Amino acid sequence: MTLSHLGKIQVDGLTKVFIKNKERVMALENIDFSIKDGEFVCILGPSGCGKTTLLRILAGLEKPSSGEFNIQSSESARHPLQSMVFQEQGVIPWMTVEENVALGLRMRHAPKKVINDRTNHYLEKVGLSKYKNLYPKELSGGMKQRVSIARAFANDPEILLMDEPFAALDEQNKFILQEELLAIWEETKKTVIFITHSIDEAILLSDRIFLMTSQPGTIKEEVTIDLPRPRQMTQVRSDPKTADIFLKIWTHLQDEVQESRNQ
């Protein structure tokens, strides 16, 4: 089987075992999925099911114990393979907003014009153009996450890996950033894997939702979201079609939490 011909991201039999206190702890077991180019996929599952571990493996920050994955690169000479946005703000405190957003491009030694153009473009997209000379200590939490998102897109990766980037934000800032993220994604059509604990957020953002089991984590089911785009949270919360999807996912999560308590 040639993984590279099956999808933008192809994962087969991925398993991860950690050694804790001289005991083997299986975090992930036989993960299989394929994601198409330009697809937006959310991953939902109970706490401790291995969602972040999976993302870290795809980012090259962890190695799988067994199994394999492939990220198909279309223009590897021009683009980095992946960028990751973490739950905590990953901004560098001694750099200005502009310098933070440009960091990936500078590290890749991109031409100065490309750095300036892409940095300014995404600063404008996330509403930070007039704050570009400020330092992170002068920004709110929501603004710091905007910096992280702008930097990730400015770096022009093949895929974008997002680990609950809005989890720590208040509802108002979360809604604003969700809409900004979707607007940028509609423009760029990057392949995105997005971890969240919010069912509403997953329905709003994704083409498909992967539902994970409790530890050891595996993908139990996929839910396709066929709501028309562009979407807004008001639509997600009022559309009768989403009520059944919400209930299905809620039931899954409740069952998995109960299962983990019975182990």
DRENMAR-545906 format. One line per 4 residues: their letters; for each residue x, y, z of N, C-alpha, C, O. Coordinates in steps of 0.001 Angstrom, whole numbers. Last residue first. Example, Ala and Ser with C-alpha at 12.3 -4.5 7.8 and 13.67 -1.06 7.14 Angstrom:
BEGIN
SA) 12850,-2250,7080,13670,-1060,7140,12900,30,7870,13409,1138,8039 ~ 13190,-5690,7800,12300,-4500,7800,13200,-3300,7800,14236,-3319,8465
//
This chain:
BEGIN
QNRS) -13202,1605,34309,-11994,799,34063,-11193,585,35346,-10151,-69,35320 ~ -15239,3300,34766,-15476,1898,35114,-14230,1021,34942,-14201,-135,35364 ~ -14416,5686,33751,-14569,5584,35216,-14742,4128,35667,-14429,3777,36805 ~ -14516,5198,31040,-13196,5426,31654,-13273,5316,33174,-12308,4902,33817
EQVE) -17280,5012,30681,-16431,3837,30444,-15082,3996,31123,-14560,3049,31712 ~ -18041,7650,31116,-18513,6604,32029,-17650,5350,31910,-17330,4707,32910 ~ -16806,8807,28901,-16421,9233,30255,-16829,8179,31273,-16065,7852,32180 ~ -18209,7508,26870,-16769,7285,27009,-16262,7716,28380,-15389,7066,28955
DQLH) -20817,8442,27237,-20543,7007,27316,-19057,6738,27540,-18691,5848,28308 ~ -20424,11189,26788,-20900,10717,28090,-20596,9231,28281,-20170,8813,29357 ~ -19663,11138,24089,-18733,11623,25113,-19134,11142,26499,-18284,10735,27292 ~ -22025,10106,22881,-20727,9428,22739,-19771,9841,23856,-19146,8992,24490
TWIK) -23845,12109,23543,-24036,10748,24052,-22733,9954,23986,-22387,9226,24915 ~ -22754,14229,22059,-22873,14326,23510,-23013,12937,24135,-22370,12635,25140 ~ -23127,13283,19469,-21769,13477,19975,-21773,13544,21494,-20893,12980,22145 ~ -25946,13213,19364,-25156,12018,19060,-23757,12131,19646,-23256,11183,20251
LFID) -26610,15875,19886,-27018,14825,20818,-26204,13551,20605,-25819,12888,21569 ~ -25548,17156,17617,-25079,17515,18956,-25383,16382,19938,-24523,15981,20723 ~ -27113,15994,15618,-25656,15802,15613,-25095,16065,16999,-24271,15301,17500 ~ -29635,16939,16341,-29378,15495,16338,-27888,15203,16360,-27442,14276,17037
ATKP) -29195,19683,15981,-29587,19168,17298,-29319,17669,17399,-28834,17187,18422 ~ -28730,20346,13378,-27559,20202,14238,-27906,19634,15609,-27025,19157,16324 ~ -31246,20602,12282,-30400,19490,11835,-29211,19271,12756,-28735,18145,12903 ~ -32299,22975,13309,-32763,21691,13849,-31881,20500,13444,-31785,19515,14176
DSRV) -30255,25666,14088,-30651,24763,13007,-31074,23417,13585,-30287,22777,14283 ~ -29222,27084,16227,-30660,27182,15955,-31157,26211,14895,-32358,25955,14808 ~ -26517,26772,16445,-27310,26579,17659,-28814,26618,17398,-29599,26225,18260 ~ -25606,27350,13882,-25330,26035,14470,-26256,25758,15646,-26725,24633,15820
QTMQ) -26385,30026,13648,-26970,29009,12775,-26806,27618,13378,-27738,26815,13386 ~ -24721,31212,15511,-26171,31333,15678,-26909,30297,14838,-27931,29756,15261 ~ -22210,30740,14427,-22609,29997,15613,-24117,30085,15861,-24719,29137,16365 ~ -22250,30343,10853,-22144,31172,12051,-22677,30379,13236,-23487,29467,13076
RPRP) -20629,29492,7760,-21474,29195,8915,-21250,30225,10012,-20210,30880,10083 ~ -20726,29822,4143,-20151,30084,5466,-21158,29827,6583,-22369,29930,6386 ~ -21653,26332,3928,-20744,27391,4384,-21004,28648,3569,-21454,28561,2427 ~ -24210,24026,4965,-23581,24921,3980,-22657,25924,4662,-22860,26305,5815
LDIT) -23526,20951,6655,-24152,22277,6669,-23460,23184,5663,-22239,23118,5519 ~ -22572,18396,6987,-22879,18850,5626,-23649,20169,5607,-24349,20464,4639 ~ -20291,16691,8662,-21087,17908,8847,-21338,18508,7469,-20428,19063,6853 ~ -19999,13334,9619,-19881,14306,8531,-20817,15479,8791,-21992,15287,9103
VEEK) -18216,11691,12019,-19482,12388,11793,-19250,13434,10707,-18405,14316,10858 ~ -16826,8551,12757,-16691,9813,12053,-18080,10398,11813,-19009,9677,11447 ~ -15696,6677,15625,-16712,7042,14631,-16349,8360,13971,-15648,9185,14556 ~ -13467,6025,17105,-14619,5133,17144,-15586,5399,16009,-16220,4481,15488
ITGP) -10124,6001,17119,-11243,6706,16494,-12401,5736,16353,-12338,4765,15599 ~ -8709,5626,20413,-8816,5236,19008,-10012,5970,18420,-10831,6508,19165 ~ -6804,5719,23338,-7614,6411,22357,-7564,5773,20986,-6498,5429,20477 ~ -7142,3462,26040,-6328,3982,24943,-7190,4554,23823,-8181,3948,23415
QSTM) -9036,6373,26965,-7728,5713,26855,-7834,4190,26948,-8528,3671,27822 ~ -12139,6709,25130,-11271,6948,26277,-10014,6098,26127,-9943,5217,25270 ~ -12292,7387,21548,-12656,6663,22768,-11777,7123,23919,-10793,7835,23717 ~ -13219,10146,19432,-12251,9230,20019,-12784,8577,21282,-13617,9143,21989
LFIR) -14559,11083,16420,-14893,10853,17823,-13960,9787,18379,-13909,8667,17871 ~ -13972,13548,14093,-13529,12235,14543,-13817,12114,16038,-13370,12944,16830 ~ -16000,15247,11857,-15583,15175,13254,-15181,13734,13545,-15946,12806,13282 ~ -15637,17170,8833,-15866,15907,9535,-15371,16030,10969,-14458,16800,11267
DSLL) -15582,19881,8469,-16216,19056,7440,-16558,17684,8014,-17612,17114,7729 ~ -16029,22230,11247,-15477,21084,10531,-16303,20568,9359,-17512,20778,9264 ~ -16988,24444,12774,-15759,24526,11991,-15589,23434,10948,-15056,23692,9869 ~ -19442,23867,14069,-19256,25123,13340,-18103,25031,12345,-18222,25485,11207
IAED) -18903,21441,15330,-19936,21495,14288,-19760,22744,13432,-19910,22689,12211 ~ -16916,22278,17156,-16621,21252,16155,-17627,21289,15011,-17243,21179,13846 ~ -18344,24099,18723,-17195,24550,17946,-16870,23563,16834,-16583,23961,15705 ~ -20246,22417,19938,-20661,23537,19084,-19532,23965,18155,-19736,24168,16958
ISHT) -18542,20801,21465,-19318,20208,20376,-19781,21299,19407,-19713,21119,18191 ~ -15351,21354,22629,-16644,21991,22412,-17363,21361,21223,-16853,21384,20102 ~ -12839,20525,22828,-13769,19873,23743,-15193,20371,23519,-16133,19875,24140 ~ -10711,19967,19942,-11606,20786,20759,-12374,19907,21730,-12545,18710,21503
IFIV) -8254,20204,17443,-8720,19529,18655,-9600,20477,19455,-9268,21650,19624 ~ -8080,20034,14040,-8398,20951,15133,-8940,20141,16308,-9966,19472,16185 ~ -6351,20094,11112,-6810,19188,12170,-6902,20020,13446,-5923,20631,13875 ~ -6695,21270,7808,-6650,21600,9233,-7117,20406,10060,-8136,19785,9758
TKKT) -5322,22383,4841,-5799,21191,5535,-5610,21417,7022,-4504,21721,7468 ~ -6378,25556,3559,-5386,24700,4182,-6066,23468,4772,-7236,23511,5152 ~ -7794,27486,2124,-8129,26064,1969,-6996,25159,2455,-6695,24133,1844 ~ -7657,30282,2168,-6433,29507,1920,-6688,28043,1608,-5896,27414,907
EEWI) -10290,31233,2541,-9394,31879,1570,-8240,30964,1184,-7881,30875,10 ~ -11308,29657,4530,-12038,29710,3261,-11151,30295,2162,-11248,29903,999 ~ -9464,30322,6550,-9459,28977,5977,-10183,28947,4627,-9727,28291,3691 ~ -10242,32928,7123,-8899,32685,6582,-8839,31315,5921,-8238,31159,4858
ALLE) -12832,32415,8077,-12649,33322,6942,-11283,33094,6290,-11169,33069,5064 ~ -12325,30756,10276,-13060,30227,9127,-12872,31104,7886,-12765,30591,6772 ~ -10978,32602,11948,-10307,31383,11483,-10996,30824,10248,-10332,30458,9278 ~ -13015,34447,12409,-11801,34874,11714,-11047,33673,11149,-10542,33712,10027
EQLI) -14829,32833,13809,-15229,33408,12531,-14013,33865,11727,-13975,33697,10508 ~ -13262,32249,16066,-13777,31167,15231,-14147,31693,13850,-13819,31074,12837 ~ -12886,34796,17121,-11743,34100,16545,-12169,32914,15689,-11515,32602,14694 ~ -15513,35366,17985,-14837,36246,17029,-13702,35512,16331,-13560,35587,15110
FKNQ) -15978,33314,19839,-16815,33424,18645,-16136,34265,17570,-16177,33923,16388 ~ -13988,33959,21760,-13969,32671,21076,-14774,32739,19781,-14311,32276,18739 ~ -14779,36408,22743,-13542,36327,21973,-13465,35030,21178,-12944,35003,20063 ~ -17176,35507,24005,-17210,36543,22970,-15962,36481,22095,-16054,36497,20868
EDLA) -16344,33545,25898,-17228,33195,24775,-17196,34219,23648,-17189,33854,22473 ~ -12798,33739,26650,-14208,33929,26972,-15043,33724,25706,-14519,33728,24592 ~ -10301,31138,26192,-10892,32446,25917,-12341,32512,26376,-13025,31493,26479 ~ -9094,28699,26312,-8935,29574,27475,-9627,30925,27315,-9548,31769,28208
AFPE) -9590,27470,23829,-10158,26904,25054,-10128,27873,26234,-11037,27867,27065 ~ -8673,27963,21329,-9588,28950,21894,-10113,28549,23270,-10990,29218,23816 ~ -7022,25852,20501,-6458,27200,20570,-7350,28232,21241,-6860,29272,21683 ~ -6767,22920,20657,-7666,23715,21501,-7213,25174,21615,-7040,25676,22725
DMLL) -4358,22790,18578,-4652,22075,19814,-5443,22972,20769,-4865,23691,21583 ~ -4064,22337,15200,-4518,23291,16210,-5015,22538,17442,-5962,21755,17368 ~ -2115,22296,12370,-2508,21487,13518,-2830,22426,14667,-1985,23223,15073 ~ -2264,22519,8937,-2299,23298,10171,-2864,22423,11281,-3959,21875,11153
IEPD) -126,21707,6150,-1261,21443,7033,-1125,22279,8297,-30,22692,8678 ~ 1788,23202,4741,945,22249,4027,-310,21944,4852,-1420,21924,4320 ~ 1972,26727,5732,2281,25303,5841,1385,24462,4941,362,24933,4443 ~ 2588,29625,5831,2120,28923,4638,2433,27433,4673,3082,26915,3764
NAFA) 3113,31469,7733,4197,30526,7435,3857,29623,6253,4730,28933,5728 ~ 672,32654,8050,1699,33387,7304,2840,32467,6890,3456,32653,5841 ~ -621,30791,9693,-1042,30924,8304,8,31649,7467,218,31304,6304 ~ 869,31180,12095,727,29853,11495,343,29955,10024,930,29267,9189
RAIS) 563,33918,12606,1899,33370,12350,1807,32021,11641,2563,31747,10709 ~ -2201,34054,13088,-1626,34785,11957,-253,34232,11603,67,34089,10423 ~ -2318,32492,15424,-3019,32051,14217,-2448,32745,12981,-2234,32108,11950 ~ -792,34047,17204,-407,32656,16921,-1045,32156,15630,-396,31477,14834
VRQK) -2291,36424,17228,-897,36438,16763,-471,35028,16362,137,34833,15310 ~ -4607,35485,18390,-4655,35988,17015,-3259,36040,16412,-3068,35738,15234 ~ -3668,34959,20915,-4029,33826,20074,-4182,34247,18615,-3918,33457,17708 ~ -3313,37596,21755,-2141,36709,21643,-2463,35500,20772,-1628,35064,19979
MGGS) -5951,38453,21837,-5045,39049,20853,-3794,38195,20671,-3274,38082,19562 ~ -6915,36959,23991,-7467,36762,22664,-6566,37315,21572,-6434,36715,20505 ~ -5404,38038,26117,-5267,36638,25737,-5771,36361,24336,-5144,35622,23577 ~ -4125,41335,25157,-5038,40436,25863,-4793,38998,25405,-4073,38760,24436
LEKP) -814,42805,25295,-1967,42253,24593,-2851,41437,25522,-2394,40916,26539 ~ 1576,43513,26343,607,44600,26158,-688,44119,25511,-1566,44927,25209 ~ 3159,41333,26227,2710,41753,27558,1667,42859,27487,956,43113,28459 ~ 3870,41216,23456,2822,40350,24013,2307,40782,25383,1123,40610,25670
YLNK) 4212,44613,22211,4783,43361,22693,3687,42533,23369,2682,43089,23811 ~ 3377,46437,19157,3251,46133,20584,3930,44804,20910,4188,43984,20029 ~ 3325,46867,16475,4550,47249,17181,4477,47008,18688,5414,47339,19415 ~ 789,46131,15600,1930,45325,15179,3226,45673,15904,4141,44850,15945
YKSL) -1715,47118,15917,-1023,46703,17143,314,46027,16839,910,45415,17725 ~ -2887,47555,13540,-2525,48746,14316,-1817,48411,15628,-1377,49302,16355 ~ -3304,44886,12677,-2391,45782,11964,-1950,46968,12816,-776,47340,12812 ~ -4995,42945,13629,-3904,43377,14507,-2949,44367,13841,-1887,44658,14392
GVKE) -7048,41412,12421,-7348,42687,13060,-6261,43216,13965,-6554,43868,14967 ~ -6480,39224,10937,-6865,38982,12330,-7046,40281,13114,-7183,40253,14338 ~ -5862,40404,8471,-6916,39390,8547,-7388,39160,9976,-8574,38924,10203 ~ -3651,42015,9058,-4925,42645,8712,-6074,41667,8872,-7144,42040,9352
LYHN) -1785,40009,9483,-2070,40961,10562,-3406,41652,10314,-4195,41851,11238 ~ -1775,38909,6961,-2430,38167,8035,-2614,39002,9301,-3507,38725,10102 ~ -511,40977,5460,-1790,40412,5041,-2495,39734,6212,-3685,39959,6433 ~ 1920,41380,6758,914,42449,6770,-470,41921,6400,-1477,42360,6955
TRDN) 3130,38896,6160,2937,39342,7545,1847,40400,7619,951,40315,8459 ~ 3206,38906,3378,2416,37891,4069,2150,38300,5520,1059,38071,6041 ~ 4873,41188,2870,3534,41072,2294,2663,40095,3087,1522,40409,3427 ~ 7258,40644,4307,6468,41841,4583,5029,41687,4096,4083,42014,4814
IVKK) 8068,38188,3121,7872,38308,4579,6964,39488,4887,6003,39351,5645 ~ 8310,38948,449,7352,37908,829,7038,38003,2315,5879,37908,2719 ~ 10401,40809,678,9084,41248,202,8002,40233,577,6903,40616,977 ~ 12528,39176,1552,12025,40243,2410,10629,40695,1989,9770,40936,2838
PAHR) 12196,35631,1031,12550,36974,561,11864,38051,1394,10751,37854,1882 ~ 12831,33452,3862,11991,33891,2748,12441,35278,2287,13012,36029,3078 ~ 14146,31903,5777,14907,32809,4912,14115,33173,3659,14650,33199,2551 ~ 12807,30552,7663,12938,29873,6372,13699,30709,5349,13880,30294,4205
MRLG) 12745,32434,9635,13523,31226,9886,13732,30427,8599,14722,29708,8466 ~ 10930,34225,8474,12335,34621,8643,13228,33404,8863,14341,33346,8339 ~ 8582,32721,8632,9099,33112,7320,10567,33512,7413,11361,33177,6533 ~ 8265,32524,11409,8448,31326,10594,9046,31642,9238,9913,30918,8749
LAVN) 8000,35336,12171,9080,34469,12654,9330,33262,11750,10469,33000,11366 ~ 6026,37155,11685,7006,36939,10615,8026,35857,10948,8836,35495,10096 ~ 4671,37260,14082,3969,36741,12906,4959,36387,11798,4749,35426,11058 ~ 6665,38430,15722,6134,37100,16009,5487,36484,14783,5724,35317,14474
EEVT) 6949,40939,14553,8080,40013,14542,7632,38582,14831,8159,37634,14250 ~ 4407,42062,15100,4869,41890,13725,6002,40870,13646,6005,40022,12754 ~ 4469,42093,17925,3441,41343,17203,3907,41048,15781,3810,39913,15314 ~ 7944,41812,18963,6701,42529,18721,5698,41612,18022,6034,40510,17590
MWPI) 9533,39665,21342,9304,40085,19966,7995,40853,19867,7048,40574,20603 ~ 9692,38667,23846,10602,39764,23525,10486,40220,22069,11257,41068,21619 ~ 7820,36524,23990,7581,37775,24715,8480,38933,24327,8074,40087,24463 ~ 6297,34815,21430,7609,35043,22043,7607,36434,22677,7412,37426,21974
VGQE) 3320,32856,21804,4036,34027,21309,5337,34211,22081,5452,33809,23239 ~ 1500,30810,22230,2882,30471,21908,3668,31651,21376,4588,31472,20578 ~ -857,30456,24710,-336,31376,23707,1145,31103,23480,1947,31158,24413 ~ -2037,27062,24850,-1480,28247,25492,-899,29156,24414,-499,28694,23345
QFVM) -2676,25326,22724,-3729,25871,23582,-3247,27131,24287,-3949,28141,24322 ~ -852,26010,19630,-1097,25343,20897,-2218,26019,21676,-2653,27122,21345 ~ -593,25275,16325,-1060,26321,17232,-1482,25626,18519,-2357,24760,18508 ~ 1877,24357,13975,1020,23961,15094,677,25174,15941,1540,25999,16242
SQLP) 2388,23528,10559,2513,24494,11651,1523,24087,12725,461,23540,12430 ~ 4171,21427,8203,3081,21721,9117,3433,22863,10070,4602,23128,10348 ~ 6062,21681,6083,5064,20616,6076,3891,20936,6987,2738,20743,6601 ~ 6625,24815,4404,6902,23869,5476,5780,22833,5524,4673,23092,5052
HRAS) 6944,25252,847,6135,25302,2050,6709,24389,3138,7222,23312,2834 ~ 8665,24932,-1304,8157,26276,-995,7489,26360,360,7465,27429,970 ~ 9336,22333,-1569,10420,23307,-1651,9962,24694,-1219,10773,25528,-818 ~ 6974,20949,-1524,7809,20929,-326,8941,21943,-369,9447,22363,672
ESSQ) 4266,20975,-2605,5327,21893,-3027,6313,22038,-1881,6471,23126,-1328 ~ 2864,18830,-1500,2651,19192,-2901,3766,20071,-3437,4170,19933,-4592 ~ 3205,16049,555,3665,17408,285,3519,17715,-1199,3990,16959,-2049 ~ 1240,14180,2616,1625,14351,1217,1979,15807,952,1140,16694,1108
INFE) 2198,12592,5368,1622,13875,4968,2142,14171,3577,3338,14387,3381 ~ 1614,9512,6873,2221,10233,5769,1459,11521,5529,229,11535,5491 ~ 2403,7118,9412,1577,8196,8869,2350,8887,7764,3580,8852,7727 ~ 2165,3916,11091,2813,4906,10241,1830,5988,9818,613,5808,9858
GSSP) 2971,1577,13773,2105,2196,12775,2857,3257,11988,4051,3467,12200 ~ 4284,2327,17055,4106,1480,15882,3106,2143,14958,2476,3140,15311 ~ 4873,4551,18553,5480,3279,18941,5374,2264,17817,6265,1434,17639 ~ 5699,7704,16985,4768,6618,17291,5528,5368,17721,6669,5147,17315
KELG) 7275,10466,18559,7384,9361,17615,6376,8280,17979,6210,7965,19158 ~ 6550,13988,18638,6571,12668,19277,6734,11621,18175,6382,11854,17019 ~ 6710,16044,16872,7200,16298,18229,7240,15028,19074,7896,14998,20115 ~ 5543,15946,14397,6930,15524,14502,7545,15757,15865,8764,15680,16016
ALIR) 2900,16407,14170,3768,17587,14107,5243,17224,14165,6104,18089,14002 ~ 1849,13919,14614,1732,14468,13259,2630,15695,13068,3066,15989,11955 ~ 2401,13819,17363,3031,12861,16447,3001,13403,15018,4003,13353,14304 ~ 741,15844,18293,2199,15989,18448,2958,14999,17566,4042,15313,17075
LLTT) -1763,14728,17790,-1357,15932,17083,155,16123,17141,774,16518,16154 ~ -1684,12570,19600,-1848,12334,18163,-1366,13535,17360,-650,13383,16370 ~ -1541,13984,22008,-451,13083,21611,-502,12808,20122,532,12814,19453 ~ -4036,15209,22020,-2838,16032,21871,-1639,15190,21471,-807,15634,20680
KGCG) -5685,12891,22328,-5853,13824,21203,-4577,14635,20957,-4102,14733,19826 ~ -5785,11014,24364,-4643,11011,23459,-4742,11957,22286,-3965,11846,21337 ~ -7677,11126,26328,-7837,10075,25310,-6712,10060,24282,-6682,9185,23416 ~ -7775,13071,28283,-6842,11971,28463,-6918,10887,27416,-6301,9833,27572
SPGL) -11236,13813,28070,-9903,14209,28519,-9034,12974,28725,-9485,11964,29265 ~ -12969,12368,25198,-12834,12701,26621,-11406,13092,26969,-10471,12744,26249 ~ -13045,14081,21990,-12948,12891,22829,-12777,13301,24268,-12470,14460,24548 ~ -12736,15153,18637,-13400,15262,19931,-13232,13959,20699,-13272,12872,20121
ICVF) -11299,16915,16083,-11188,15700,16882,-11769,15978,18259,-11355,16907,18953 ~ -12193,18140,12849,-12096,18329,14292,-12031,16972,14988,-12636,16002,14533 ~ -10933,19086,9734,-11359,17978,10586,-11165,18346,12049,-10094,18810,12441 ~ -11226,20312,6635,-11171,20796,8022,-11773,19704,8906,-12971,19429,8836
EGDK) -9330,19804,3660,-10411,19415,4560,-10152,19966,5965,-9010,20068,6412 ~ -7252,20193,1894,-8188,21286,2100,-9321,20985,3050,-10201,21825,3238 ~ -7022,16835,961,-6418,18161,861,-7497,19225,1018,-8534,19169,356 ~ -8517,14526,3322,-8296,15074,1991,-7646,16456,2059,-7715,17146,3076
ISFD) -7359,12041,5477,-7902,13401,5378,-7526,13973,4016,-6367,13914,3604 ~ -7924,8958,7000,-7418,9652,5827,-8111,11008,5745,-9325,11098,5927 ~ -6973,6814,9762,-7839,7783,9085,-7127,8353,7864,-5910,8246,7717 ~ -6533,4914,12637,-6584,4886,11174,-7479,6020,10677,-8615,6161,11129
INEL) -4785,3775,15427,-5480,4919,14829,-5381,4827,13304,-4292,4682,12749 ~ -3996,1756,17397,-4486,1468,16039,-5352,2591,15468,-6500,2375,15080 ~ -4173,3644,20212,-4154,2261,19751,-4795,2152,18374,-5985,2422,18206 ~ -2496,5717,22583,-3219,5584,21316,-3095,4151,20830,-2056,3514,21005
AMVR) -1410,5136,25098,-2158,6377,24890,-3032,6299,23651,-4175,6758,23660 ~ -751,2712,27313,-1084,2875,25899,-1969,4106,25727,-3124,4119,26152 ~ 1860,2441,29412,558,3092,29300,286,3345,27819,1006,4097,27161 ~ 3778,235,31259,3394,646,29913,1985,1235,29930,1041,602,30403
EKNK) 5740,1228,34073,4590,536,33512,4268,1107,32134,4459,2295,31876 ~ 7642,2741,35313,8035,1405,34853,6858,570,34328,6975,-644,34161 ~ 6361,5216,35485,6614,4430,36699,6849,2954,36376,6342,2055,37048 ~ 5462,4870,32198,5298,5698,33390,5422,4824,34618,4705,3837,34783
IFVK) 6013,4932,28877,6440,4209,30071,6361,5168,31247,7092,6157,31302 ~ 3533,4952,26275,4451,5650,27168,4837,4712,28315,4079,3811,28674 ~ 2782,4173,22980,2894,3655,24339,3915,4485,25095,5029,4698,24617 ~ 709,4516,20248,1711,5184,21078,1639,4652,22496,587,4673,23134
TLGD) -7,3674,16880,-89,3316,18291,1026,4029,19044,2148,4139,18550 ~ -1650,3588,13836,-788,4383,14708,-1052,4049,16176,-2186,4135,16648 ~ -2744,2372,11550,-2317,1558,12680,-1455,2282,13690,-612,1662,14339 ~ -2154,5040,9496,-2485,3618,9500,-1878,2927,10717,-659,2900,10890
VQIK) -3082,8021,7956,-2599,7406,9193,-3066,5964,9227,-4246,5689,9011 ~ -2515,10609,5763,-2917,9211,5865,-2261,8599,7094,-1042,8653,7254 ~ -3390,13590,4366,-2849,12978,5583,-3388,11553,5647,-4599,11339,5589 ~ -4247,13604,1742,-3263,14601,2165,-2576,14129,3448,-1361,14248,3603
GLHS) -4374,10168,568,-4944,11382,1121,-3842,12372,1441,-2658,12034,1419 ~ -3204,8097,-887,-4510,7875,-289,-5152,9141,270,-6372,9180,431 ~ -644,8133,-1787,-1686,8292,-2797,-3096,8231,-2199,-4079,8308,-2936 ~ 1078,7630,322,1064,8981,-226,-48,9199,-1249,-371,10347,-1555
LTM) 1008,4908,930,236,5851,1731,63,7188,1038,-990,7815,1154 ~ 604,2185,-883,1351,3433,-941,552,4522,-257,-451,5003,-786 ~ 855,-1206,0,0,0,0,880,1242,0,1808,1340,803
//
